[in-house]
């Protein structure tokens, strides 16, 4: 299974060989884990990488229900889906984005941003639909008070735990992809910023048992980012297409307002009124004033930083728009074309003078004196 076209062969274990064949190498590791399921001696070890661990079965009126909580063995599961994310990244790049790039003929800087937006557009679309499905099936949208009631939310359903493990695996895989995709040095700090921020927020929601409010906030953030990357893809195909950026701007401001409001409602007021107050590591209870204030401070700082970047982006767009308008005014209106004067006898057609009625005019004979 080859993801890249081999135009040139490189020595084994060289840097270029690793970059060109990293998806095939990772695919081989995934096959080794899957083969381990076929043998009894290695099946238990292979399951650690594939299936979420720490499951607890309880009886309910509807029957036996299985819940999950987190632990150190989750690192093995995250590692396996870290490899899966690298393979899916290579598939999208090779069979979708590279084919589009060949038709658009973009510059190197635009090509890098196009690939970035293409990858994130697929991820944000899948994550938004996945998150919305969990919110609807778990009933968090119809019962907002469930976001803080019965805290700590230690026991998670399979779909919730698997979602968080997949999120951590994806954002961890984005770090080596900066090397595999040969991202320019100027772009690395900007991408590292949002990758680390996503890792920090997803890990905090997972470890502090704030998974329910984390799902709502991630849905808002992913849907807003989906609009931005769709707008940027349209811009690269046609630079005159700017309407999607206006739609994203409205969604961005709405997302920031809802994120701040919901964070203060759940963490600042909801958790402060619950019965379980205090710090208990074994029970997974982190409902203390210090931790709540730290979480709110993290959310406020992140939202303020995003708003600052948003304002800078809008000011840059406004300056570019003003420059184009000034350039058009200096150019002035195009001079109007002068109408062709017709001969009094007719008009010229194919080098021949024609009369108005279509007949060839005859020259008037002059009488000799």
C-alpha positions in Angstrom: 0.0 0.0 0.0 1.8 3.1 -1.2 0.5 6.6 -0.4 3.1 8.6 -2.2 4.4 8.4 -5.8 8.0 7.3 -5.8 9.7 9.6 -8.2 13.1 9.0 -6.6 14.5 6.3 -4.2 16.4 7.3 -1.1 18.8 5.4 1.2 17.2 3.4 4.0 16.7 5.3 7.3 17.6 8.6 5.7 15.5 11.7 6.4 13.9 11.8 3.0 13.1 8.1 3.1 11.3 8.5 6.4 9.3 11.5 5.2 8.3 9.8 1.9 7.4 6.4 3.5 6.2 7.4 7.0 2.5 6.4 6.2 3.6 3.0 4.9 5.8 2.4 8.0 3.0 3.3 10.4 0.6 1.1 8.4 2.9 -1.8 8.9 2.8 -1.2 12.7 -1.0 -1.2 12.7 -1.0 -4.5 10.8 1.3 -6.0 13.4 -1.1 -5.0 16.2 -4.1 -6.4 14.3 -2.3 -9.7 13.6 -1.7 -9.9 17.4 -5.5 -10.4 17.8 -5.3 -13.7 16.0 -3.1 -15.4 18.6 -4.2 -16.2 22.1 -0.8 -15.3 23.6 -0.8 -11.8 22.2 -4.6 -11.1 22.0 -4.8 -9.5 25.5 -1.9 -7.2 24.7 -3.3 -6.2 21.3 -6.7 -5.4 22.8 -5.0 -2.8 25.1 -4.2 -0.8 21.9 -7.5 -1.2 20.1 -10.3 -1.2 22.7 -10.8 1.5 25.5 -9.9 0.2 28.9 -11.3 0.5 32.5 -14.8 -0.6 31.8 -17.4 -1.2 34.6 -20.7 -3.0 34.1 -23.7 -1.9 36.2 -27.3 -3.0 36.2 -30.1 -0.6 35.3 -33.8 -0.9 34.6 -32.9 -1.2 30.9 -30.4 -4.0 31.5 -26.7 -4.2 31.9 -24.9 -0.9 31.0 -21.1 -0.6 30.6 -19.3 2.6 31.6 -15.7 3.6 31.4 -13.2 5.8 33.3 -9.7 6.9 32.5 -6.3 5.6 33.5 -2.7 5.1 32.4 -3.6 2.3 30.0 -5.4 4.9 27.8 -1.9 5.9 26.6 -1.7 2.6 24.6 -5.1 3.2 23.0 -4.2 6.8 22.2 -0.9 5.5 20.6 -2.8 3.1 18.3 -5.2 5.7 17.1 -2.3 8.2 16.8 -1.0 5.8 14.1 -4.5 5.6 12.5 -4.7 9.4 12.3 -1.3 9.5 10.4 -2.7 7.0 7.9 -5.9 8.9 7.4 -4.0 12.1 7.0 -1.9 10.6 4.2 -5.0 9.2 2.5 -6.8 12.6 2.4 -3.5 14.3 1.3 -2.8 11.9 -1.5 -6.2 11.1 -3.0 -8.0 14.4 -2.4 -5.8 17.5 -1.7 -2.9 16.7 -4.0 -5.2 16.1 -7.0 -6.9 19.5 -6.4 -3.6 21.2 -6.0 -2.5 20.0 -9.4 -5.5 21.8 -11.0 -5.2 25.0 -9.1 -1.5 25.6 -9.6 -1.1 27.5 -6.3 2.1 29.0 -5.0 4.1 27.3 -2.2 2.8 29.5 0.5 -0.8 29.1 -0.6 -0.3 25.4 -1.2 0.7 24.9 2.4 -2.3 26.8 3.7 -4.6 25.0 1.3 -3.4 21.6 2.6 -3.8 22.8 6.2 -7.3 24.0 5.6 -8.2 20.9 3.7 -7.1 18.6 6.4 -8.7 20.6 9.2 -11.9 21.0 7.2 -12.3 17.2 7.0 -11.5 16.8 10.7 -13.8 19.6 11.9 -16.7 18.3 9.8 -16.4 14.8 11.2 -15.9 16.0 14.8 -18.8 18.5 14.6 -21.2 15.7 13.4 -19.8 13.3 15.9 -20.1 15.7 18.8 -23.6 16.7 17.9 -24.7 13.1 17.7 -23.3 12.5 21.3 -25.0 15.6 22.6 -28.4 14.5 21.2 -28.2 10.8 22.2 -26.9 11.6 25.7 -29.6 14.3 26.2 -27.3 17.1 27.2 -29.0 19.6 24.9 -32.5 19.0 26.3 -31.3 19.1 29.9 -28.6 21.8 30.3 -28.5 21.2 34.1 -27.0 17.8 33.5 -23.8 19.6 32.5 -23.0 20.1 36.2 -25.4 17.9 38.2 -24.1 14.7 39.8 -20.5 15.9 39.4 -17.9 14.3 39.2 -18.8 12.6 35.9 -16.3 9.8 36.3 -18.2 7.1 34.5 -18.4 7.7 30.7 -20.2 5.9 28.0 -18.2 4.2 25.3 -18.9 6.8 22.7 -17.9 9.7 25.0 -14.6 8.1 26.1 -13.7 7.0 22.6 -14.4 10.5 21.3 -11.9 12.0 23.8 -9.3 9.4 23.0 -9.7 10.1 19.3 -9.4 13.8 19.9 -6.1 13.4 21.8 -4.7 11.1 19.2 -5.5 13.5 16.3 -4.0 16.5 17.9 -0.9 14.5 19.0 -0.5 13.3 15.4 -0.5 16.9 14.2 2.9 17.5 15.9 5.0 15.0 13.8 3.0 16.0 10.7 4.7 19.4 10.8 7.9 17.5 10.0 6.4 14.9 7.6 4.6 17.6 5.5 7.7 19.9 5.4 5.8 22.9 6.8 7.7 26.1 6.4 9.5 27.5 9.4 7.4 30.7 9.3 4.2 28.6 9.7 5.4 26.3 12.5 4.9 28.7 15.4 1.3 29.5 14.4 0.3 25.9 14.0 2.0 24.9 17.2 0.0 27.5 19.1 -3.4 26.1 18.2 -2.3 22.4 18.4 -1.1 22.9 21.9 -4.2 24.8 22.9 -6.5 22.1 21.6 -4.4 19.4 23.5 -4.5 21.4 26.7 -8.3 22.0 26.7 -9.2 18.5 25.6 -6.9 16.9 28.2 -8.2 19.3 30.9 -11.8 18.4 30.2 -11.0 14.7 30.1 -8.8 14.6 33.3 -10.9 17.0 35.4 -14.1 15.0 34.6 -15.7 18.0 32.8 -16.5 15.9 29.7 -20.1 17.1 29.4 -19.4 20.8 29.2 -16.3 20.0 27.1 -18.4 18.3 24.5 -20.6 21.4 24.1 -17.6 23.8 23.9 -15.8 21.6 21.4 -18.9 21.5 19.2 -19.1 25.3 19.1 -15.4 25.6 18.4 -15.2 23.0 15.7 -18.3 24.3 13.9 -16.8 27.9 13.9 -13.5 26.6 12.7 -15.2 24.6 10.0 -16.8 27.8 8.5 -13.3 29.5 8.5 -11.5 26.7 6.7 -14.4 26.4 4.1 -14.1 30.1 3.5 -10.4 29.9 3.1 -10.7 27.0 0.6 -13.2 29.0 -1.5 -10.8 32.0 -1.3 -7.9 29.9 -2.7 -10.1 28.8 -5.7 -11.4 32.3 -6.3 -9.8 35.3 -4.5 -12.9 37.4 -5.2 -15.0 35.1 -3.0 -15.2 36.9 0.4 -18.8 36.3 1.5 -17.9 33.1 3.5 -15.5 35.1 5.6 -18.4 37.4 6.6 -20.5 34.4 7.6 -17.6 33.0 9.6 -17.1 36.3 11.4 -20.6 36.3 12.6 -20.3 32.7 13.8 -17.0 33.4 15.5 -18.4 36.3 17.6 -21.4 34.2 18.5 -19.1 31.2 19.5 -17.0 33.4 21.8 -20.1 34.8 23.6 -21.7 31.4 24.1 -18.4 29.9 25.2 -17.8 32.5 27.9 -21.4 32.5 29.1 -21.6 28.7 29.3 -18.3 28.4 31.1 -19.3 30.8 33.8 -22.7 29.2 34.1 -21.4 25.6 34.5 -18.0 26.1 36.3 -18.7 29.4 38.1 -22.3 28.9 39.3 -23.3 25.3 38.6 -20.4 23.4 40.2 -20.2 26.0 43.1 -23.7 24.9 44.2 -23.3 21.1 43.9 -23.1 19.0 47.1 -19.7 17.4 46.3 -17.2 20.1 47.2 -13.5 19.5 47.8 -10.6 17.7 46.3 -10.6 13.8 46.1 -8.2 12.3 43.6 -9.5 8.7 44.0 -13.1 9.8 43.5 -12.1 12.1 40.6 -13.6 15.2 42.4 -11.8 18.4 41.5 -14.6 20.8 42.7 -12.5 23.4 44.6 -12.5 27.1 44.3 -8.9 27.2 43.1 -9.5 24.7 40.3 -12.7 26.4 39.2 -10.9 29.7 39.1 -8.0 28.2 37.2 -10.4 26.7 34.6 -12.3 30.0 34.1 -9.0 31.9 33.8 -7.8 29.4 31.2 -11.0 29.8 29.2 -11.0 33.6 29.5 -7.4 34.0 28.4 -7.9 31.7 25.4 -11.0 33.5 24.3 -9.3 36.9 24.7 -6.4 35.7 22.6 -8.7 34.4 19.9 -10.6 37.7 19.8 -7.3 39.6 19.5 -6.3 37.4 16.5 -9.8 37.9 15.0 -9.6 41.7 15.3 -6.1 41.7 13.6 -7.4 39.5 10.8 -10.4 41.7 10.2 -8.2 44.9 10.2 -5.8 43.3 7.7 -8.8 42.4 5.4 -10.1 46.0 5.7 -6.7 47.4 4.8 -6.5 45.2 1.7 -10.0 46.2 0.7 -9.0 49.9 1.0 -5.9 49.4 -1.1 -7.8 47.8 -3.9 -10.4 50.6 -3.8 -7.7 53.3 -3.9 -6.0 51.5 -6.8 -9.2 51.5 -8.8 -9.9 55.2 -8.1 -6.4 56.1 -9.3 -6.7 54.1 -12.4 -9.8 56.1 -13.3 -12.6 55.2 -15.7 -11.7 53.7 -19.1 -11.9 56.1 -22.0 -14.9 55.5 -24.2 -14.4 54.3 -27.7 -15.1 56.9 -30.4 -17.9 55.9 -32.8 -16.9 55.4 -36.4 -17.9 58.2 -38.8 -19.8 57.0 -41.8 -19.4 58.5 -45.2 -22.2 60.7 -46.4 -22.8 58.3 -49.3 -22.7 55.1 -47.2 -20.2 53.1 -45.2 -17.2 50.9 -45.8 -17.6 47.2 -45.8 -14.6 44.9 -46.6 -12.7 47.8 -48.0 -15.6 48.7 -50.4 -17.8 51.8 -50.0 -21.4 50.8 -49.7 -24.5 52.9 -50.0 -27.1 53.1 -47.3 -29.5 50.9 -49.3 -26.7 48.3 -49.9 -26.0 49.2 -53.5 -22.5 50.4 -54.6 -22.5 54.1 -55.1 -21.7 55.3 -58.6 -19.3 58.1 -59.2 -20.9 61.2 -60.8 -19.7 61.9 -64.3 -18.3 65.4 -64.9 -19.1 66.9 -68.3 -16.2 68.0 -70.4 -16.0 71.8 -71.0 
